[in-house]
Amino acid sequence: MADSARADDLESFRQETRAWLEANCPPEMRTPMRSEKDVCWGGRNFVFSSDAQKQWLEVMAERGWTVPDWPAEYGGGGLSPAETKVLKQEMAALGCRVPLQSFGISMLGPALLKYGTEEQKQDHLPKIVRGEIRWCQGYSEPNAGSDLASLATSAQDKGDHYLVNGQKVWTSYADEADWIFCLTRTDTSQKQGGITFLLFDMESEGVSTRPIRLISGASPFCETFFDDVKVPKDQVLGEVNDGWSVAKYLLGHEREMISGMGGRSQGPSLPDYALGKLGVDEQGRLDDPVLRARIAMHEVRSHAFAAMSERFMDQLKAGKIHPAQPSMMKYYGTELNKDRHELLMAAGGSDALEWESEGSGEGKAARAWLRTKANSIEGGTSEIQLNIIAKRILELPEG
């Protein structure tokens, strides 16, 4: 009887959610994103691409549905895992765009919920939910990439504040972010045990950024410099010299986010795109048997990964995942995303190689394909992830 009642409640929630989405999601927000410009990042200086984009963010944030599974007392939707899944299903069925993408949601927020003081949660989480603050991540340094714990950016104790000096690199969207969550060294006598996790405003005196141009022509990454930046001590997340614990927890969520690049909802349908480019044979099949087989295998793997991702998220929220499982998801998801763009390029033929014309969307396909090469590096290189999987999941011997 109890299970039946819960099923009835969930079905009622589904119907109410469907009706609300149909009434409140603007028609423009039910169309596929055309480019990076259609992504809503939020933040102090974010320029909305349309009134509909702004309206969609506002109505979803008001319900807490930009982050539906966060507690209501911090601005979230307060939904159960089952209700959150229903909401995502109904948004997908209606073709609703994600109202807000944010490193605050995908990375910092979970760490704040776990390690933050009540004051930090009340201060930062509602702003993240409403899209008022855009965050960036200060992790990698010129001499601390895969060996992140060797970082050297220093935070000197000055009594009521820390004085931060150093440099970060590959800081995604640092030039557009409002705040940064940053790993700093507060003790040089130990490696992992001398790291402190700080939060501070990117408009603080002494912070500067310099975009890095990639082979795709885009500049989503930056070099970030800190010169005598004052950070109040109440902006330490977790304990002083225990920032590595926060960093590892956050990395798990970052890898889960990156693995989502392999999801089936990203960009145009691969089979439809190929059919539009190559046409069909006498039997109505894609008129390229080799490419047809490759796409079919990719679709099978994509469906399997989607099912695994759903199971992974359920286990993650229940605290039941293996500590190394995010590495497995990150590796497979990024390889799947890279394979998808290889197939898009193959289906597009010579047209997909075009770089600058308006007809090609200024080389959209080629630039996106080149961008996927970074998937193997960001959030932990594929080689490092494979080592983690071999040691901690497969328990293979070293040597």
KOLLO-136147 format. One record per residue (C-alpha): x, y, z; residue number from 1. Coordinates in Angstrom, 3 decimals. Example, Ala and Ser with C-alpha at 12.3 -4.5 7.8 and 13.67 -1.06 7.14 Angstrom:
<pts>
+----------+----------+----------+-----+
|        x |        y |        z |  nr |
+----------+----------+----------+-----+
|   12.300 |   -4.500 |    7.800 |   1 |
|   13.670 |   -1.060 |    7.140 |   2 |
+----------+----------+----------+-----+
</pts>
This chain:
<pts>
+----------+----------+----------+-----+
|        x |        y |        z |  nr |
+----------+----------+----------+-----+
|    0.000 |    0.000 |    0.000 |   1 |
|    2.813 |    2.394 |    0.897 |   2 |
|    4.636 |    1.696 |   -2.402 |   3 |
|    1.406 |    2.244 |   -4.310 |   4 |
|    0.826 |    5.547 |   -2.552 |   5 |
|    4.337 |    6.711 |   -3.346 |   6 |
|    3.858 |    5.757 |   -6.999 |   7 |
|    0.597 |    7.716 |   -7.092 |   8 |
|    2.285 |   10.735 |   -5.518 |   9 |
|    5.094 |   10.575 |   -8.065 |  10 |
|    2.639 |   10.335 |  -10.946 |  11 |
|    0.773 |   13.358 |   -9.586 |  12 |
|    4.061 |   15.232 |   -9.355 |  13 |
|    4.837 |   14.259 |  -12.962 |  14 |
|    1.518 |   15.593 |  -14.220 |  15 |
|    1.853 |   18.828 |  -12.248 |  16 |
|    5.439 |   19.283 |  -13.435 |  17 |
|    4.497 |   18.667 |  -17.066 |  18 |
|    1.676 |   21.202 |  -16.877 |  19 |
|    3.899 |   23.792 |  -15.183 |  20 |
|    6.681 |   23.382 |  -17.736 |  21 |
|    4.261 |   23.677 |  -20.641 |  22 |
|    2.855 |   26.876 |  -19.133 |  23 |
|    6.152 |   28.483 |  -18.119 |  24 |
|    8.917 |   27.391 |  -20.475 |  25 |
|    9.108 |   29.948 |  -23.327 |  26 |
|    8.897 |   28.425 |  -26.829 |  27 |
|   12.388 |   29.723 |  -27.641 |  28 |
|   13.747 |   27.754 |  -24.686 |  29 |
|   12.314 |   24.534 |  -26.160 |  30 |
|   14.645 |   24.605 |  -29.161 |  31 |
|   18.149 |   23.092 |  -29.309 |  32 |
|   21.045 |   25.372 |  -28.427 |  33 |
|   22.712 |   26.684 |  -31.558 |  34 |
|   26.047 |   27.640 |  -30.056 |  35 |
|   27.929 |   28.487 |  -26.867 |  36 |
|   26.138 |   31.856 |  -26.913 |  37 |
|   22.889 |   30.096 |  -26.010 |  38 |
|   24.315 |   28.742 |  -22.742 |  39 |
|   23.088 |   30.616 |  -19.674 |  40 |
|   25.992 |   30.979 |  -17.244 |  41 |
|   24.591 |   33.721 |  -15.021 |  42 |
|   26.792 |   36.059 |  -13.008 |  43 |
|   27.139 |   39.755 |  -12.322 |  44 |
|   28.114 |   40.683 |  -15.882 |  45 |
|   26.307 |   37.992 |  -17.872 |  46 |
|   24.457 |   39.292 |  -20.932 |  47 |
|   21.341 |   37.268 |  -21.730 |  48 |
|   20.971 |   36.235 |  -25.350 |  49 |
|   17.224 |   36.994 |  -25.232 |  50 |
|   14.377 |   37.994 |  -22.937 |  51 |
|   13.200 |   34.376 |  -23.072 |  52 |
|   16.513 |   33.115 |  -21.687 |  53 |
|   16.284 |   35.590 |  -18.795 |  54 |
|   12.644 |   34.718 |  -18.136 |  55 |
|   13.386 |   30.969 |  -18.126 |  56 |
|   16.179 |   31.373 |  -15.592 |  57 |
|   14.054 |   33.546 |  -13.323 |  58 |
|   10.993 |   31.272 |  -13.202 |  59 |
|   13.091 |   28.154 |  -12.659 |  60 |
|   15.231 |   29.823 |   -9.984 |  61 |
|   12.118 |   31.005 |   -8.178 |  62 |
|   11.049 |   27.370 |   -7.753 |  63 |
|   14.605 |   26.296 |   -6.934 |  64 |
|   14.565 |   24.095 |  -10.022 |  65 |
|   17.901 |   25.325 |  -11.349 |  66 |
|   19.219 |   22.950 |   -8.656 |  67 |
|   16.132 |   20.886 |   -7.817 |  68 |
|   17.766 |   18.459 |   -5.374 |  69 |
|   19.420 |   21.082 |   -3.168 |  70 |
|   17.738 |   21.823 |    0.192 |  71 |
|   14.993 |   24.440 |    0.051 |  72 |
|   16.572 |   26.411 |    2.913 |  73 |
|   19.474 |   27.249 |    0.580 |  74 |
|   17.301 |   28.161 |   -2.395 |  75 |
|   17.108 |   24.729 |   -3.997 |  76 |
|   13.995 |   22.845 |   -4.992 |  77 |
|   14.085 |   20.410 |   -2.075 |  78 |
|   13.036 |   17.570 |   -4.392 |  79 |
|   13.684 |   13.919 |   -3.675 |  80 |
|   15.951 |   11.952 |   -6.047 |  81 |
|   12.878 |   10.388 |   -7.658 |  82 |
|   11.205 |   13.786 |   -8.147 |  83 |
|   14.418 |   15.253 |   -9.548 |  84 |
|   14.566 |   12.432 |  -12.076 |  85 |
|   10.952 |   13.066 |  -13.089 |  86 |
|   11.664 |   16.781 |  -13.572 |  87 |
|   14.617 |   16.023 |  -15.844 |  88 |
|   12.568 |   13.501 |  -17.810 |  89 |
|    9.738 |   15.973 |  -18.362 |  90 |
|   12.152 |   18.744 |  -19.355 |  91 |
|   13.741 |   16.396 |  -21.882 |  92 |
|   10.353 |   15.338 |  -23.235 |  93 |
|    9.372 |   18.964 |  -23.798 |  94 |
|   12.809 |   19.882 |  -25.154 |  95 |
|   13.457 |   22.425 |  -22.398 |  96 |
|   16.940 |   23.873 |  -22.244 |  97 |
|   18.904 |   23.698 |  -19.014 |  98 |
|   18.076 |   27.085 |  -17.435 |  99 |
|   21.516 |   27.585 |  -15.856 | 100 |
|   24.938 |   26.017 |  -16.245 | 101 |
|   27.343 |   26.791 |  -13.463 | 102 |
|   30.525 |   25.505 |  -11.856 | 103 |
|   28.846 |   26.675 |   -8.685 | 104 |
|   26.165 |   24.031 |   -9.260 | 105 |
|   28.261 |   21.181 |  -10.632 | 106 |
|   31.390 |   21.550 |   -8.494 | 107 |
|   31.459 |   24.081 |   -5.639 | 108 |
|   27.888 |   23.614 |   -4.434 | 109 |
|   28.236 |   19.976 |   -3.337 | 110 |
|   31.479 |   20.862 |   -1.509 | 111 |
|   29.776 |   23.792 |    0.241 | 112 |
|   26.918 |   21.546 |    1.334 | 113 |
|   29.384 |   19.053 |    2.808 | 114 |
|   32.130 |   21.276 |    4.233 | 115 |
|   30.722 |   24.795 |    4.459 | 116 |
|   29.724 |   26.662 |    7.600 | 117 |
|   26.076 |   27.648 |    7.909 | 118 |
|   27.049 |   31.251 |    7.148 | 119 |
|   28.897 |   30.186 |    3.989 | 120 |
|   25.943 |   28.105 |    2.820 | 121 |
|   23.463 |   30.917 |    3.410 | 122 |
|   25.744 |   33.427 |    1.708 | 123 |
|   26.749 |   31.511 |   -1.423 | 124 |
|   24.240 |   28.771 |   -2.244 | 125 |
|   21.121 |   30.926 |   -2.883 | 126 |
|   23.178 |   33.176 |   -5.194 | 127 |
|   24.329 |   30.110 |   -7.124 | 128 |
|   20.743 |   28.876 |   -7.467 | 129 |
|   19.579 |   32.261 |   -8.788 | 130 |
|   22.513 |   32.604 |  -11.189 | 131 |
|   23.754 |   35.759 |   -9.500 | 132 |
|   27.365 |   34.621 |   -9.055 | 133 |
|   29.553 |   32.853 |  -11.594 | 134 |
|   32.416 |   30.766 |  -10.190 | 135 |
|   35.701 |   29.516 |  -11.610 | 136 |
|   38.128 |   26.894 |  -10.319 | 137 |
|   41.684 |   27.691 |   -9.230 | 138 |
|   43.385 |   24.283 |   -9.212 | 139 |
|   46.057 |   23.634 |  -11.870 | 140 |
|   49.327 |   25.562 |  -11.934 | 141 |
|   52.173 |   25.700 |  -14.494 | 142 |
|   54.123 |   23.153 |  -12.410 | 143 |
|   51.180 |   21.372 |  -10.783 | 144 |
|   48.889 |   19.641 |  -13.246 | 145 |
|   48.505 |   15.888 |  -12.846 | 146 |
|   50.492 |   16.200 |   -9.608 | 147 |
|   48.101 |   18.823 |   -8.290 | 148 |
|   49.203 |   18.425 |   -4.674 | 149 |
|   52.572 |   19.977 |   -5.573 | 150 |
|   50.866 |   23.367 |   -6.024 | 151 |
|   52.814 |   26.417 |   -4.875 | 152 |
|   50.325 |   29.312 |   -4.776 | 153 |
|   50.822 |   30.595 |   -1.234 | 154 |
|   48.401 |   31.944 |    1.360 | 155 |
|   50.255 |   33.652 |    4.206 | 156 |
|   48.507 |   34.104 |    7.550 | 157 |
|   48.303 |   37.835 |    8.262 | 158 |
|   46.130 |   37.677 |   11.368 | 159 |
|   42.629 |   38.562 |   10.149 | 160 |
|   43.245 |   37.562 |    6.527 | 161 |
|   45.409 |   35.526 |    4.169 | 162 |
|   47.708 |   37.122 |    1.595 | 163 |
|   47.613 |   35.066 |   -1.605 | 164 |
|   50.419 |   35.068 |   -4.186 | 165 |
|   50.940 |   32.768 |   -7.144 | 166 |
|   49.544 |   31.648 |  -10.470 | 167 |
|   46.911 |   29.263 |  -11.791 | 168 |
|   46.511 |   28.032 |  -15.358 | 169 |
|   43.725 |   26.483 |  -17.448 | 170 |
|   41.228 |   28.393 |  -15.291 | 171 |
|   38.002 |   27.975 |  -17.260 | 172 |
|   36.239 |   31.318 |  -17.871 | 173 |
|   38.310 |   33.103 |  -15.225 | 174 |
|   37.985 |   36.323 |  -17.225 | 175 |
|   34.182 |   36.142 |  -16.920 | 176 |
|   33.850 |   34.732 |  -13.397 | 177 |
|   32.820 |   36.697 |  -10.297 | 178 |
|   34.376 |   34.454 |   -7.620 | 179 |
|   36.976 |   31.688 |   -7.510 | 180 |
|   37.366 |   28.569 |   -5.368 | 181 |
|   41.094 |   28.191 |   -5.050 | 182 |
|   43.655 |   25.755 |   -3.661 | 183 |
|   46.503 |   27.467 |   -1.815 | 184 |
|   49.529 |   26.359 |    0.182 | 185 |
|   49.501 |   27.325 |    3.852 | 186 |
|   52.157 |   24.850 |    5.039 | 187 |
|   55.308 |   24.011 |    3.077 | 188 |
|   56.410 |   21.233 |    5.431 | 189 |
|   53.883 |   18.736 |    4.042 | 190 |
|   52.358 |   18.144 |    0.608 | 191 |
|   48.666 |   17.227 |    0.730 | 192 |
|   48.487 |   18.251 |    4.388 | 193 |
|   49.551 |   21.831 |    3.734 | 194 |
|   46.762 |   22.886 |    1.362 | 195 |
|   43.877 |   25.221 |    2.243 | 196 |
|   40.715 |   25.767 |    0.173 | 197 |
|   39.826 |   29.478 |   -0.187 | 198 |
|   36.883 |   31.358 |   -1.707 | 199 |
|   37.319 |   34.929 |   -2.907 | 200 |
|   36.059 |   37.642 |   -5.226 | 201 |
|   37.756 |   37.927 |   -8.633 | 202 |
|   37.453 |   41.706 |   -8.351 | 203 |
|   39.771 |   41.661 |   -5.337 | 204 |
|   42.801 |   43.892 |   -5.750 | 205 |
|   45.729 |   41.901 |   -7.120 | 206 |
|   43.737 |   39.403 |   -9.233 | 207 |
|   44.318 |   39.426 |  -12.989 | 208 |
|   43.596 |   37.040 |  -15.868 | 209 |
|   44.918 |   36.404 |  -19.371 | 210 |
|   42.927 |   34.239 |  -21.853 | 211 |
|   44.695 |   31.329 |  -23.587 | 212 |
|   43.832 |   30.836 |  -27.263 | 213 |
|   43.300 |   27.165 |  -28.167 | 214 |
|   43.705 |   25.361 |  -31.486 | 215 |
|   39.919 |   25.631 |  -31.889 | 216 |
|   40.270 |   29.415 |  -31.988 | 217 |
|   38.338 |   29.837 |  -28.736 | 218 |
|   39.700 |   31.100 |  -25.418 | 219 |
|   37.670 |   29.457 |  -22.634 | 220 |
|   40.777 |   28.960 |  -20.458 | 221 |
|   42.911 |   31.569 |  -18.735 | 222 |
|   46.115 |   32.138 |  -16.874 | 223 |
|   45.206 |   33.655 |  -13.503 | 224 |
|   47.593 |   35.696 |  -11.361 | 225 |
|   47.449 |   36.619 |   -7.662 | 226 |
|   49.612 |   39.453 |   -6.361 | 227 |
|   49.139 |   40.166 |   -2.635 | 228 |
|   45.414 |   39.316 |   -2.739 | 229 |
|   43.745 |   39.741 |    0.659 | 230 |
|   41.258 |   36.976 |    1.529 | 231 |
|   39.234 |   37.144 |    4.776 | 232 |
|   39.684 |   34.119 |    7.003 | 233 |
|   35.958 |   33.388 |    7.057 | 234 |
|   36.312 |   32.371 |    3.387 | 235 |
|   38.234 |   29.176 |    4.201 | 236 |
|   36.126 |   26.191 |    3.137 | 237 |
|   36.719 |   23.270 |    5.476 | 238 |
|   39.710 |   23.287 |    7.796 | 239 |
|   43.025 |   25.079 |    7.374 | 240 |
|   45.620 |   22.660 |    5.903 | 241 |
|   42.855 |   20.149 |    5.077 | 242 |
|   41.876 |   21.643 |    1.734 | 243 |
|   43.012 |   18.480 |   -0.028 | 244 |
|   40.002 |   16.658 |    1.428 | 245 |
|   37.682 |   19.290 |   -0.055 | 246 |
|   39.612 |   19.226 |   -3.340 | 247 |
|   39.275 |   15.453 |   -3.749 | 248 |
|   35.549 |   15.575 |   -3.000 | 249 |
|   35.043 |   18.359 |   -5.520 | 250 |
|   37.127 |   16.562 |   -8.164 | 251 |
|   34.682 |   13.652 |   -8.022 | 252 |
|   31.845 |   16.015 |   -8.955 | 253 |
|   33.955 |   17.711 |  -11.629 | 254 |
|   34.694 |   14.361 |  -13.251 | 255 |
|   31.028 |   13.461 |  -13.134 | 256 |
|   30.261 |   16.765 |  -14.876 | 257 |
|   32.908 |   16.197 |  -17.570 | 258 |
|   31.695 |   12.637 |  -18.119 | 259 |
|   28.309 |   14.141 |  -19.003 | 260 |
|   29.854 |   15.426 |  -22.232 | 261 |
|   29.329 |   11.912 |  -23.514 | 262 |
|   25.594 |   12.126 |  -22.924 | 263 |
|   23.184 |   11.585 |  -25.784 | 264 |
|   21.545 |   15.000 |  -25.367 | 265 |
|   24.644 |   16.933 |  -26.451 | 266 |
|   24.196 |   18.650 |  -29.830 | 267 |
|   22.534 |   17.291 |  -32.982 | 268 |
|   21.433 |   13.668 |  -33.317 | 269 |
|   24.350 |   11.809 |  -34.873 | 270 |
|   22.214 |    9.473 |  -37.041 | 271 |
|   20.007 |   12.335 |  -38.291 | 272 |
|   23.040 |   14.483 |  -39.061 | 273 |
|   24.677 |   11.663 |  -41.028 | 274 |
|   21.486 |   10.917 |  -42.954 | 275 |
|   21.161 |   14.585 |  -43.881 | 276 |
|   24.723 |   14.668 |  -45.171 | 277 |
|   25.022 |   11.278 |  -46.903 | 278 |
|   21.489 |   10.208 |  -47.788 | 279 |
|   20.118 |    6.635 |  -47.813 | 280 |
|   20.506 |    3.483 |  -49.898 | 281 |
|   17.720 |    1.467 |  -51.563 | 282 |
|   16.726 |    0.001 |  -48.196 | 283 |
|   16.483 |    3.359 |  -46.467 | 284 |
|   19.731 |    2.919 |  -44.541 | 285 |
|   22.629 |    5.350 |  -44.289 | 286 |
|   24.404 |    5.174 |  -47.633 | 287 |
|   27.826 |    4.311 |  -46.199 | 288 |
|   28.004 |    0.827 |  -44.661 | 289 |
|   31.249 |    1.389 |  -42.758 | 290 |
|   30.126 |    4.659 |  -41.202 | 291 |
|   26.689 |    3.149 |  -40.575 | 292 |
|   28.260 |    0.373 |  -38.488 | 293 |
|   30.428 |    2.830 |  -36.566 | 294 |
|   27.462 |    5.061 |  -35.756 | 295 |
|   25.353 |    2.066 |  -34.706 | 296 |
|   28.061 |    0.937 |  -32.289 | 297 |
|   28.384 |    4.469 |  -30.942 | 298 |
|   24.637 |    4.659 |  -30.320 | 299 |
|   24.703 |    1.354 |  -28.431 | 300 |
|   27.551 |    2.594 |  -26.260 | 301 |
|   25.812 |    5.926 |  -25.751 | 302 |
|   22.603 |    4.235 |  -24.546 | 303 |
|   24.606 |    2.001 |  -22.199 | 304 |
|   26.504 |    4.995 |  -20.826 | 305 |
|   23.261 |    6.900 |  -20.249 | 306 |
|   21.892 |    3.994 |  -18.211 | 307 |
|   25.148 |    3.719 |  -16.275 | 308 |
|   25.155 |    7.475 |  -15.643 | 309 |
|   21.682 |    7.320 |  -14.149 | 310 |
|   22.735 |    4.502 |  -11.846 | 311 |
|   25.929 |    6.350 |  -10.953 | 312 |
|   24.038 |    9.512 |   -9.967 | 313 |
|   21.634 |    7.523 |   -7.786 | 314 |
|   24.579 |    5.874 |   -6.030 | 315 |
|   26.451 |    9.186 |   -5.729 | 316 |
|   23.528 |   10.890 |   -3.998 | 317 |
|   23.131 |    7.893 |   -1.705 | 318 |
|   26.840 |    7.953 |   -0.841 | 319 |
|   27.344 |    4.421 |   -2.148 | 320 |
|   29.797 |    4.862 |   -5.019 | 321 |
|   33.314 |    3.448 |   -5.106 | 322 |
|   35.785 |    6.356 |   -4.550 | 323 |
|   37.389 |    5.682 |   -7.933 | 324 |
|   34.130 |    5.398 |   -9.878 | 325 |
|   34.116 |    9.085 |  -10.963 | 326 |
|   37.407 |    8.369 |  -12.752 | 327 |
|   35.773 |    5.525 |  -14.659 | 328 |
|   32.807 |    7.697 |  -15.645 | 329 |
|   35.051 |   10.609 |  -16.600 | 330 |
|   37.257 |    8.458 |  -18.816 | 331 |
|   34.450 |    6.668 |  -20.639 | 332 |
|   32.294 |    9.786 |  -21.026 | 333 |
|   35.070 |   11.836 |  -22.554 | 334 |
|   36.117 |    9.028 |  -24.911 | 335 |
|   32.485 |    8.721 |  -26.000 | 336 |
|   32.262 |   12.460 |  -26.631 | 337 |
|   35.476 |   12.448 |  -28.656 | 338 |
|   34.203 |    9.491 |  -30.709 | 339 |
|   30.934 |   11.295 |  -31.382 | 340 |
|   32.707 |   14.324 |  -32.812 | 341 |
|   35.006 |   12.117 |  -34.895 | 342 |
|   31.874 |   10.583 |  -36.442 | 343 |
|   30.285 |   14.010 |  -36.998 | 344 |
|   33.415 |   15.056 |  -38.872 | 345 |
|   33.422 |   11.833 |  -40.892 | 346 |
|   29.774 |   12.306 |  -41.843 | 347 |
|   30.347 |   15.958 |  -42.731 | 348 |
|   33.177 |   15.155 |  -45.114 | 349 |
|   35.167 |   18.045 |  -46.571 | 350 |
|   32.380 |   20.493 |  -45.634 | 351 |
|   33.080 |   19.824 |  -41.959 | 352 |
|   36.668 |   20.989 |  -42.388 | 353 |
|   35.579 |   24.508 |  -43.416 | 354 |
|   36.823 |   27.032 |  -40.861 | 355 |
|   35.482 |   30.556 |  -41.294 | 356 |
|   32.506 |   30.851 |  -43.644 | 357 |
|   29.067 |   31.889 |  -42.407 | 358 |
|   27.589 |   28.832 |  -44.103 | 359 |
|   29.544 |   26.529 |  -41.802 | 360 |
|   28.716 |   28.523 |  -38.698 | 361 |
|   32.315 |   29.776 |  -38.732 | 362 |
|   33.716 |   26.263 |  -38.610 | 363 |
|   31.450 |   25.094 |  -35.792 | 364 |
|   31.956 |   21.365 |  -36.469 | 365 |
|   35.728 |   21.573 |  -36.816 | 366 |
|   36.150 |   23.838 |  -33.798 | 367 |
|   33.947 |   21.592 |  -31.642 | 368 |
|   35.933 |   18.535 |  -32.778 | 369 |
|   39.227 |   20.203 |  -31.873 | 370 |
|   37.813 |   21.268 |  -28.507 | 371 |
|   37.099 |   17.647 |  -27.560 | 372 |
|   40.840 |   16.926 |  -27.565 | 373 |
|   41.023 |   18.756 |  -24.237 | 374 |
|   38.540 |   16.283 |  -22.721 | 375 |
|   41.422 |   13.858 |  -22.233 | 376 |
|   43.300 |   16.424 |  -20.134 | 377 |
|   40.836 |   18.526 |  -18.127 | 378 |
|   39.668 |   17.210 |  -14.788 | 379 |
|   42.545 |   14.722 |  -14.705 | 380 |
|   44.289 |   13.229 |  -17.741 | 381 |
|   43.027 |    9.984 |  -19.242 | 382 |
|   46.328 |    8.312 |  -18.358 | 383 |
|   45.895 |    9.235 |  -14.701 | 384 |
|   42.254 |    8.062 |  -14.723 | 385 |
|   43.275 |    4.711 |  -16.229 | 386 |
|   45.921 |    4.285 |  -13.547 | 387 |
|   43.320 |    4.978 |  -10.852 | 388 |
|   40.901 |    2.474 |  -12.417 | 389 |
|   43.632 |   -0.174 |  -12.713 | 390 |
|   44.781 |    0.203 |   -9.107 | 391 |
|   41.595 |    0.953 |   -7.203 | 392 |
|   38.842 |   -0.800 |   -9.157 | 393 |
|   40.566 |   -3.635 |  -11.011 | 394 |
|   43.180 |   -3.985 |   -8.232 | 395 |
|   45.901 |   -4.835 |  -10.738 | 396 |
|   49.453 |   -5.235 |   -9.411 | 397 |
|   51.931 |   -2.421 |   -9.974 | 398 |
|   54.963 |   -2.870 |  -12.154 | 399 |
+----------+----------+----------+-----+
</pts>
